[in-house]
Amino acid sequence: MIDALIDKQDSFEIVRDQISAILATEVASQMALATAATKDPNDWKLRIFEERSNPWEQWLEDSPADISPIINVWYDNSTFDLKAGSTVERQKTTGIFNIDCYGYGISQDDGGTGHLPGDREAALEVQKAVRLVRNILMAGTYTYLELRGLVWRRWVDKVTIFQPQDIRNAQQIINVQKIVGSRIAFNVIFNEFSPQVPFETLELVSVDVKRTEDGQIIAEADYQYPLS
């Protein structure tokens, strides 16, 4: 029986949070550098979210207040390498973290020579967001995502373009046509650790296993430490 409270984050949670933190930090830095270079910092602005199902829903409203590209970082899955690590303490793991980028475009005249369609502008916006995200995460500074000893390797596996599908009414159909998404499948190899605590011998008195009406299994253990 484990006699210590499992009160920690798993590595996949740490890695996901670190990806989000790196992006947020570097976006702020890029905006400051753009300002220093007398360029519009909003061209480098990305809004970072984590584990959201549809962070772009605010764009379904008429005249959204902020149309800066949106980034949503979320954990997808992990696979474990049975040939590396150990069954007791450490497991070598490959985690896939999806980084969804969304761009919003507004149809407008280009100064008298033609028309700039909103869907094309949205595509250019999301491609800019992908460019910034990829360059930040694949920079040499973040070879190990600043988690050396935990992270073995990181790389971009795939980039795909998609169209959001959460549409509820006619007006939202029009608005969603101004949104283009792109998914960066970001693979990270890292260590997952199992609880390793010094154990004391327990004198187990009894364990009572019960099943509730909804099928939940409950184990009640009565034990005591041996007197020394």
Backbone as CSV, one residue per row, in Angstrom:
resi,resn,N_x,N_y,N_z,CA_x,CA_y,CA_z,C_x,C_y,C_z
1,MET,0.838,-1.193,0.000,0.000,0.000,0.000,0.881,1.254,0.000
2,ILE,0.539,2.259,-0.796,1.280,3.524,-0.829,0.887,4.334,0.402
3,ASP,1.890,4.696,1.216,1.574,5.394,2.459,1.875,6.879,2.393
4,ALA,1.988,7.424,1.160,2.219,8.864,0.994,1.176,9.411,0.024
5,LEU,0.714,10.623,0.299,-0.277,11.264,-0.563,0.338,11.572,-1.924
6,ILE,-0.347,11.182,-2.999,0.111,11.511,-4.353,-0.360,12.931,-4.646
7,ASP,0.500,13.870,-4.351,0.155,15.282,-4.421,1.162,15.997,-5.318
8,LYS,1.125,15.688,-6.614,2.080,16.241,-7.561,1.447,16.294,-8.944
9,GLN,2.064,17.050,-9.829,1.671,17.028,-11.235,2.444,15.928,-11.949
10,ASP,1.808,15.272,-12.917,2.548,14.396,-13.808,3.320,15.248,-14.799
11,SER,4.305,14.641,-15.428,5.169,15.396,-16.332,4.414,15.970,-17.513
12,PHE,3.386,15.249,-18.016,2.653,15.779,-19.171,1.969,17.092,-18.818
13,GLU,1.526,17.244,-17.567,0.915,18.502,-17.143,1.956,19.611,-17.048
14,ILE,3.124,19.267,-16.542,4.208,20.249,-16.429,4.635,20.723,-17.809
15,VAL,4.780,19.783,-18.746,5.204,20.135,-20.107,4.160,21.014,-20.785
16,ARG,2.875,20.657,-20.661,1.806,21.478,-21.268,1.845,22.899,-20.727
17,ASP,1.945,23.022,-19.405,1.975,24.356,-18.800,3.214,25.134,-19.222
18,GLN,4.330,24.419,-19.403,5.558,25.091,-19.819,5.457,25.599,-21.252
19,ILE,4.837,24.832,-22.128,4.631,25.285,-23.508,3.826,26.579,-23.511
20,SER,2.747,26.613,-22.735,1.910,27.814,-22.655,2.691,28.993,-22.098
21,ALA,3.481,28.742,-21.047,4.251,29.817,-20.414,5.306,30.376,-21.355
22,ILE,5.970,29.496,-22.096,6.984,29.949,-23.055,6.351,30.836,-24.116
23,LEU,5.226,30.406,-24.656,4.560,31.192,-25.700,4.129,32.553,-25.168
24,ALA,3.520,32.573,-23.979,3.057,33.842,-23.412,4.225,34.785,-23.149
25,THR,5.312,34.238,-22.611,6.485,35.063,-22.301,7.121,35.630,-23.558
26,GLU,7.289,34.783,-24.570,7.959,35.215,-25.795,7.099,36.162,-26.623
27,VAL,5.787,35.988,-26.588,4.906,36.928,-27.300,5.051,38.320,-26.692
28,ALA,5.056,38.395,-25.357,5.241,39.694,-24.695,6.588,40.294,-25.064
29,SER,7.622,39.455,-25.133,8.954,39.937,-25.496,8.992,40.429,-26.941
30,GLN,8.362,39.689,-27.848,8.337,40.086,-29.254,7.601,41.408,-29.445
31,MET,6.521,41.596,-28.691,5.780,42.852,-28.795,6.625,44.024,-28.300
32,ALA,7.408,43.785,-27.247,8.301,44.839,-26.739,9.398,45.153,-27.748
33,LEU,9.949,44.105,-28.381,10.984,44.310,-29.389,10.426,45.057,-30.600
34,ALA,9.186,44.742,-30.978,8.554,45.436,-32.108,8.363,46.910,-31.791
35,THR,7.958,47.211,-30.557,7.793,48.602,-30.142,9.116,49.345,-30.201
36,ALA,10.182,48.699,-29.737,11.510,49.317,-29.761,11.986,49.561,-31.185
37,ALA,11.509,48.718,-32.106,11.890,48.858,-33.515,10.916,49.747,-34.279
38,THR,10.055,50.468,-33.550,9.037,51.372,-34.106,8.115,50.662,-35.102
39,LYS,7.767,49.427,-34.782,6.800,48.667,-35.565,5.555,48.441,-34.721
40,ASP,4.470,48.085,-35.369,3.218,47.873,-34.662,3.305,46.576,-33.848
41,PRO,3.306,46.653,-32.514,3.439,45.434,-31.703,2.272,44.469,-31.867
42,ASN,1.117,44.976,-32.295,-0.042,44.104,-32.468,0.158,43.076,-33.572
43,ASP,1.123,43.334,-34.462,1.435,42.353,-35.498,2.097,41.118,-34.910
44,TRP,2.547,41.200,-33.658,3.193,40.072,-32.974,2.342,39.579,-31.807
45,LYS,1.140,40.082,-31.693,0.285,39.739,-30.551,-0.424,38.409,-30.796
46,LEU,-0.304,37.513,-29.839,-1.050,36.262,-29.826,-1.697,36.131,-28.450
47,ARG,-2.922,35.623,-28.407,-3.586,35.395,-27.122,-3.536,33.908,-26.810
48,ILE,-2.940,33.548,-25.672,-2.656,32.156,-25.340,-3.719,31.610,-24.390
49,PHE,-4.310,30.473,-24.757,-5.260,29.762,-23.915,-4.771,28.328,-23.711
50,GLU,-5.396,27.645,-22.773,-4.993,26.270,-22.477,-6.228,25.419,-22.206
51,GLU,-6.271,24.258,-22.856,-7.335,23.273,-22.649,-8.735,23.866,-22.835
52,ARG,-8.913,24.643,-23.893,-10.228,25.198,-24.224,-10.802,24.446,-25.426
53,SER,-12.128,24.272,-25.441,-12.757,23.564,-26.555,-12.990,24.479,-27.750
54,ASN,-13.360,25.735,-27.514,-13.577,26.675,-28.622,-13.256,28.100,-28.163
55,PRO,-12.002,28.434,-27.974,-11.639,29.777,-27.510,-11.998,30.875,-28.499
56,TRP,-12.263,30.502,-29.739,-12.598,31.485,-30.770,-14.083,31.858,-30.773
57,GLU,-14.858,31.311,-29.822,-16.310,31.552,-29.817,-16.645,33.042,-29.737
58,GLN,-15.764,33.822,-29.106,-15.999,35.270,-28.999,-16.059,35.932,-30.375
59,TRP,-15.456,35.320,-31.367,-15.464,35.885,-32.718,-16.791,35.668,-33.437
60,LEU,-17.680,34.869,-32.862,-18.982,34.655,-33.481,-19.905,35.839,-33.267
61,GLU,-19.512,36.749,-32.383,-20.287,37.960,-32.161,-20.015,38.968,-33.291
62,ASP,-20.936,39.872,-33.500,-20.705,40.937,-34.472,-19.646,41.890,-33.928
63,SER,-18.731,42.291,-34.768,-17.683,43.250,-34.413,-16.963,42.860,-33.120
64,PRO,-16.243,41.727,-33.111,-15.519,41.319,-31.904,-14.491,42.372,-31.492
65,ALA,-14.299,42.505,-30.188,-13.442,43.570,-29.656,-11.965,43.336,-29.978
66,ASP,-11.521,42.096,-29.962,-10.102,41.797,-30.185,-10.001,40.676,-31.210
67,ILE,-9.386,40.954,-32.335,-9.256,39.949,-33.395,-7.830,39.449,-33.533
68,SER,-7.026,39.639,-32.485,-5.666,39.088,-32.507,-5.742,37.569,-32.577
69,PRO,-4.792,36.910,-33.263,-4.808,35.444,-33.352,-4.859,34.786,-31.971
70,ILE,-5.565,33.687,-31.902,-5.759,32.934,-30.665,-4.987,31.623,-30.739
71,ILE,-4.335,31.268,-29.629,-3.586,30.017,-29.526,-4.168,29.209,-28.375
72,ASN,-4.446,27.934,-28.624,-4.960,27.047,-27.585,-4.056,25.818,-27.483
73,VAL,-3.423,25.646,-26.318,-2.515,24.523,-26.086,-3.274,23.448,-25.313
74,TRP,-3.294,22.222,-25.852,-3.973,21.160,-25.126,-3.283,19.811,-25.323
75,TYR,-3.347,19.037,-24.247,-2.718,17.709,-24.225,-3.590,16.716,-24.972
76,ASP,-2.974,15.936,-25.863,-3.711,14.964,-26.662,-3.525,13.546,-26.126
77,ASN,-2.291,13.021,-26.180,-2.080,11.653,-25.724,-0.607,11.394,-25.438
78,SER,-0.348,10.269,-24.805,1.020,9.847,-24.510,1.183,8.377,-24.860
79,THR,2.389,8.020,-25.297,2.764,6.618,-25.468,4.032,6.375,-24.659
80,PHE,4.182,5.151,-24.173,5.281,4.829,-23.273,6.202,3.799,-23.924
81,ASP,7.500,4.037,-23.800,8.515,3.172,-24.399,8.910,2.092,-23.395
82,LEU,8.495,0.852,-23.659,8.779,-0.242,-22.740,10.261,-0.602,-22.694
83,LYS,11.022,-0.181,-23.719,12.441,-0.526,-23.779,13.318,0.481,-23.044
84,ALA,12.712,1.574,-22.590,13.478,2.610,-21.895,12.845,2.870,-20.533
85,GLY,13.647,3.296,-19.602,13.139,3.558,-18.270,13.022,2.269,-17.478
86,SER,12.199,2.305,-16.452,12.025,1.139,-15.600,10.568,1.018,-15.211
87,THR,10.192,-0.182,-14.784,8.808,-0.396,-14.360,8.572,0.118,-12.949
88,VAL,9.636,0.521,-12.268,9.513,0.934,-10.877,9.460,2.447,-10.723
89,GLU,10.388,3.161,-11.384,10.561,4.575,-11.079,10.286,5.507,-12.244
90,ARG,10.861,5.245,-13.431,10.818,6.213,-14.533,10.362,5.533,-15.811
91,GLN,9.470,6.217,-16.553,9.007,5.718,-17.843,9.277,6.776,-18.915
92,LYS,9.960,6.384,-19.973,10.203,7.292,-21.093,8.908,7.432,-21.890
93,THR,8.483,8.663,-22.108,7.151,8.938,-22.653,7.227,9.904,-23.824
94,THR,6.427,9.647,-24.860,6.247,10.607,-25.949,4.847,11.177,-25.853
95,GLY,4.764,12.474,-25.618,3.471,13.135,-25.509,3.195,13.995,-26.725
96,ILE,1.954,14.019,-27.165,1.531,14.886,-28.261,0.701,16.015,-27.665
97,PHE,1.143,17.229,-27.929,0.444,18.421,-27.467,-0.010,19.194,-28.695
98,ASN,-1.304,19.363,-28.837,-1.826,20.112,-29.974,-1.829,21.600,-29.644
99,ILE,-1.292,22.378,-30.546,-1.291,23.829,-30.408,-2.148,24.370,-31.540
100,ASP,-3.391,24.677,-31.219,-4.336,25.149,-32.226,-4.232,26.668,-32.348
101,CYS,-4.052,27.124,-33.579,-3.951,28.563,-33.874,-5.187,28.973,-34.669
102,TYR,-5.738,30.140,-34.345,-6.928,30.628,-35.044,-6.693,32.060,-35.512
103,GLY,-7.047,32.316,-36.768,-6.943,33.657,-37.325,-8.303,34.162,-37.759
104,TYR,-8.532,35.458,-37.588,-9.802,36.085,-37.950,-9.524,37.150,-38.997
105,GLY,-10.328,37.165,-40.052,-10.124,38.125,-41.124,-11.352,38.984,-41.361
106,ILE,-11.146,40.231,-41.715,-12.228,41.162,-42.016,-12.144,41.559,-43.483
107,SER,-13.234,41.392,-44.200,-13.263,41.809,-45.598,-13.193,43.334,-45.677
108,GLN,-12.376,43.821,-46.607,-12.232,45.274,-46.735,-11.674,45.623,-48.113
109,ASP,-11.840,46.883,-48.493,-11.245,47.368,-49.730,-9.750,47.566,-49.515
110,ASP,-8.973,47.368,-50.578,-7.519,47.487,-50.428,-7.003,48.851,-50.895
111,GLY,-7.861,49.857,-50.916,-7.411,51.201,-51.268,-7.882,51.643,-52.634
112,GLY,-8.842,50.919,-53.183,-9.413,51.341,-54.458,-9.103,50.438,-55.619
113,THR,-8.175,49.507,-55.479,-7.813,48.627,-56.597,-8.483,47.269,-56.526
114,GLY,-9.169,46.994,-55.434,-9.797,45.681,-55.343,-10.376,45.431,-53.964
115,HIS,-10.639,44.149,-53.675,-11.291,43.746,-52.441,-10.457,42.668,-51.755
116,LEU,-10.310,42.801,-50.434,-9.578,41.802,-49.652,-10.600,40.926,-48.936
117,PRO,-10.796,39.688,-49.387,-11.805,38.820,-48.763,-11.390,38.406,-47.359
118,GLY,-12.400,38.286,-46.462,-12.118,37.969,-45.080,-11.482,36.613,-44.880
119,ASP,-11.902,35.619,-45.691,-11.344,34.281,-45.501,-9.853,34.237,-45.830
120,ARG,-9.445,34.989,-46.847,-8.016,35.040,-47.185,-7.236,35.738,-46.080
121,GLU,-7.784,36.836,-45.552,-7.105,37.537,-44.464,-6.985,36.648,-43.237
122,ALA,-8.013,35.834,-42.968,-7.957,34.908,-41.838,-6.863,33.864,-42.042
123,ALA,-6.734,33.376,-43.272,-5.691,32.397,-43.571,-4.302,32.993,-43.353
124,LEU,-4.113,34.241,-43.785,-2.812,34.893,-43.596,-2.533,35.125,-42.115
125,GLU,-3.569,35.454,-41.356,-3.396,35.672,-39.921,-3.003,34.388,-39.206
126,VAL,-3.672,33.282,-39.543,-3.347,32.038,-38.859,-1.969,31.531,-39.270
127,GLN,-1.584,31.769,-40.524,-0.242,31.368,-40.955,0.833,32.169,-40.232
128,LYS,0.551,33.440,-39.978,1.484,34.262,-39.196,1.609,33.714,-37.778
129,ALA,0.472,33.314,-37.203,0.492,32.752,-35.852,1.292,31.462,-35.810
130,VAL,1.110,30.591,-36.791,1.872,29.342,-36.863,3.363,29.637,-36.968
131,ARG,3.699,30.622,-37.787,5.107,30.999,-37.949,5.723,31.405,-36.616
132,LEU,5.007,32.265,-35.871,5.536,32.730,-34.589,5.658,31.579,-33.591
133,VAL,4.623,30.750,-33.491,4.647,29.639,-32.542,5.777,28.674,-32.868
134,ARG,5.915,28.310,-34.135,6.950,27.349,-34.508,8.348,27.902,-34.235
135,ASN,8.563,29.155,-34.609,9.885,29.743,-34.408,10.226,29.884,-32.926
136,ILE,9.222,30.174,-32.107,9.480,30.289,-30.668,9.840,28.930,-30.071
137,LEU,8.997,27.931,-30.308,9.199,26.635,-29.659,10.393,25.863,-30.219
138,MET,10.770,26.131,-31.471,11.906,25.417,-32.055,13.196,26.228,-31.969
139,ALA,13.163,27.357,-31.278,14.394,28.129,-31.071,15.368,27.312,-30.228
140,GLY,16.673,27.496,-30.482,17.683,26.749,-29.743,17.573,26.922,-28.244
141,THR,17.117,28.098,-27.816,16.940,28.368,-26.386,16.022,27.349,-25.736
142,TYR,15.057,26.840,-26.492,14.055,25.938,-25.920,14.210,24.496,-26.405
143,THR,15.455,24.095,-26.664,15.710,22.716,-27.092,15.096,21.716,-26.124
144,TYR,15.189,22.017,-24.839,14.614,21.148,-23.809,13.452,21.832,-23.075
145,LEU,12.889,22.854,-23.693,11.772,23.607,-23.110,12.113,24.130,-21.713
146,GLU,13.391,24.375,-21.473,13.883,24.814,-20.165,13.524,23.815,-19.066
147,LEU,13.419,22.546,-19.449,13.130,21.464,-18.504,14.147,20.337,-18.692
148,ARG,15.405,20.721,-18.823,16.447,19.720,-19.042,16.507,18.770,-17.842
149,GLY,16.600,17.494,-18.138,16.527,16.474,-17.101,15.157,15.825,-17.062
150,LEU,14.164,16.576,-17.510,12.807,16.033,-17.634,12.479,15.779,-19.105
151,VAL,12.808,16.754,-19.950,12.521,16.656,-21.386,13.752,16.157,-22.128
152,TRP,13.541,15.167,-22.994,14.611,14.623,-23.827,14.696,15.344,-25.175
153,ARG,13.541,15.623,-25.741,13.505,16.135,-27.116,12.148,16.751,-27.392
154,ARG,12.111,17.728,-28.294,10.845,18.302,-28.745,10.956,18.601,-30.234
155,TRP,9.840,18.474,-30.944,9.840,18.799,-32.367,8.405,18.959,-32.874
156,VAL,8.295,19.694,-33.972,6.995,19.847,-34.638,6.800,18.662,-35.562
157,ASP,5.734,17.908,-35.332,5.485,16.705,-36.133,4.673,17.009,-37.385
158,LYS,3.667,17.885,-37.252,2.774,18.141,-38.382,2.051,19.473,-38.177
159,VAL,1.756,20.147,-39.299,0.936,21.355,-39.282,-0.202,21.164,-40.280
160,THR,-1.433,21.316,-39.831,-2.586,21.159,-40.719,-3.528,22.354,-40.558
161,ILE,-4.244,22.667,-41.635,-5.219,23.758,-41.635,-6.623,23.162,-41.530
162,PHE,-7.506,23.833,-40.773,-8.875,23.354,-40.660,-9.828,24.531,-40.493
163,GLN,-11.111,24.243,-40.634,-12.158,25.245,-40.478,-12.975,24.915,-39.243
164,PRO,-13.111,25.835,-38.266,-13.961,25.569,-37.096,-15.383,25.218,-37.523
165,GLN,-16.023,24.330,-36.768,-17.334,23.825,-37.165,-18.457,24.120,-36.182
166,ASP,-18.182,24.785,-35.069,-19.217,25.031,-34.060,-20.101,26.206,-34.497
167,ILE,-21.139,25.901,-35.260,-22.006,26.933,-35.836,-23.426,26.731,-35.319
168,ARG,-24.084,27.817,-34.901,-25.399,27.684,-34.274,-26.518,28.416,-35.007
169,ASN,-26.215,29.488,-35.719,-27.277,30.194,-36.425,-26.701,30.852,-37.681
170,ALA,-27.573,31.472,-38.450,-27.179,32.016,-39.742,-26.091,33.075,-39.612
171,GLN,-26.226,33.958,-38.616,-25.231,35.008,-38.453,-23.868,34.413,-38.096
172,GLN,-23.874,33.373,-37.279,-22.622,32.746,-36.902,-21.997,32.007,-38.076
173,ILE,-22.825,31.504,-38.995,-22.288,30.879,-40.206,-21.472,31.907,-40.981
174,ILE,-21.994,33.119,-41.070,-21.268,34.187,-41.774,-19.965,34.499,-41.052
175,ASN,-20.037,34.599,-39.718,-18.849,34.966,-38.952,-17.793,33.875,-38.962
176,VAL,-18.213,32.606,-38.896,-17.242,31.530,-38.834,-16.475,31.407,-40.151
177,GLN,-17.052,31.899,-41.232,-16.345,31.886,-42.513,-15.147,32.832,-42.501
178,LYS,-15.080,33.688,-41.500,-13.955,34.613,-41.367,-12.855,34.042,-40.478
179,ILE,-13.024,32.783,-40.042,-12.074,32.158,-39.125,-11.405,30.978,-39.814
180,VAL,-10.092,30.897,-39.691,-9.330,29.758,-40.188,-8.462,29.255,-39.041
181,GLY,-8.404,27.935,-38.879,-7.598,27.339,-37.823,-6.448,26.529,-38.376
182,SER,-5.436,26.328,-37.557,-4.309,25.477,-37.917,-3.849,24.734,-36.670
183,ARG,-3.584,23.455,-36.815,-3.143,22.637,-35.682,-1.678,22.253,-35.839
184,ILE,-0.893,22.604,-34.837,0.505,22.177,-34.767,0.559,20.979,-33.828
185,ALA,0.899,19.820,-34.348,1.095,18.644,-33.505,2.533,18.692,-32.987
186,PHE,2.676,18.939,-31.707,3.976,19.163,-31.089,4.312,17.959,-30.214
187,ASN,5.371,17.239,-30.592,5.763,16.033,-29.881,6.885,16.342,-28.902
188,VAL,6.751,15.828,-27.699,7.770,16.006,-26.674,8.058,14.652,-26.037
189,ILE,9.327,14.292,-25.970,9.741,13.098,-25.242,10.196,13.535,-23.853
190,PHE,9.649,12.912,-22.833,9.966,13.313,-21.471,9.883,12.112,-20.538
191,ASN,10.282,12.303,-19.315,10.213,11.263,-18.294,8.946,11.421,-17.469
192,GLU,8.256,10.322,-17.274,7.207,10.274,-16.266,7.758,9.494,-15.077
193,PHE,7.450,9.950,-13.878,7.982,9.318,-12.676,6.843,8.760,-11.829
194,SER,7.116,7.625,-11.214,6.186,7.036,-10.254,6.600,7.444,-8.855
195,PRO,5.659,7.458,-7.919,6.009,7.863,-6.559,7.086,6.964,-5.967
196,GLN,8.148,7.561,-5.508,9.219,6.829,-4.839,9.372,7.408,-3.448
197,VAL,8.883,6.698,-2.452,8.924,7.194,-1.083,9.508,6.111,-0.188
198,PRO,10.187,6.513,0.864,10.672,5.501,1.812,9.494,4.881,2.549
199,PHE,9.473,3.582,2.557,8.352,2.884,3.161,8.698,2.427,4.580
200,GLU,7.720,2.484,5.438,7.835,1.898,6.756,6.946,0.671,6.803
201,THR,7.386,-0.329,7.520,6.598,-1.546,7.636,5.303,-1.250,8.372
202,LEU,4.210,-1.675,7.799,2.901,-1.467,8.407,2.348,-2.800,8.895
203,GLU,1.697,-2.741,10.000,0.997,-3.921,10.473,-0.444,-3.795,10.034
204,LEU,-0.779,-4.444,8.929,-2.111,-4.322,8.349,-3.107,-5.113,9.186
205,VAL,-4.149,-4.430,9.592,-5.168,-5.073,10.410,-6.247,-5.676,9.521
206,SER,-6.853,-4.845,8.640,-7.916,-5.358,7.779,-8.161,-4.400,6.627
207,VAL,-8.667,-4.945,5.539,-9.090,-4.142,4.400,-10.495,-4.580,4.027
208,ASP,-11.413,-3.618,4.004,-12.815,-3.895,3.701,-13.150,-3.261,2.353
209,VAL,-13.438,-4.082,1.345,-13.740,-3.597,-0.003,-15.248,-3.611,-0.208
210,LYS,-15.806,-2.458,-0.594,-17.232,-2.338,-0.805,-17.516,-1.787,-2.196
211,ARG,-18.689,-2.096,-2.704,-19.137,-1.564,-3.988,-20.432,-0.794,-3.762
212,THR,-20.457,0.495,-4.195,-21.640,1.311,-4.011,-22.696,0.951,-5.054
213,GLU,-23.871,1.553,-4.919,-24.973,1.240,-5.837,-24.643,1.597,-7.279
214,ASP,-23.813,2.646,-7.489,-23.479,3.042,-8.856,-22.245,2.333,-9.391
215,GLY,-21.748,1.356,-8.641,-20.627,0.553,-9.125,-19.266,1.004,-8.667
216,GLN,-19.190,2.121,-7.937,-17.893,2.597,-7.459,-17.359,1.644,-6.407
217,ILE,-16.036,1.361,-6.521,-15.393,0.471,-5.563,-14.698,1.304,-4.503
218,ILE,-14.984,1.001,-3.249,-14.411,1.732,-2.126,-13.683,0.746,-1.232
219,ALA,-12.430,1.054,-0.921,-11.637,0.212,-0.030,-11.361,0.972,1.251
220,GLU,-11.706,0.368,2.373,-11.449,0.959,3.670,-10.412,0.108,4.387
221,ALA,-9.273,0.719,4.711,-8.183,-0.024,5.339,-7.964,0.456,6.758
222,ASP,-7.820,-0.452,7.667,-7.467,-0.163,9.052,-6.081,-0.740,9.310
223,TYR,-5.157,0.131,9.666,-3.802,-0.334,9.923,-3.174,0.513,10.985
224,GLN,-2.051,0.075,11.478,-1.320,0.833,12.465,0.165,0.620,12.273
225,TYR,0.958,1.638,12.631,2.405,1.495,12.577,2.845,0.619,13.747
226,PRO,3.816,-0.242,13.503,4.312,-1.048,14.615,5.046,-0.194,15.634
227,LEU,4.885,-0.524,16.888,5.590,0.213,17.939,7.067,-0.149,17.927
228,SER,7.911,0.845,18.129,9.339,0.569,18.139,9.900,0.898,19.510
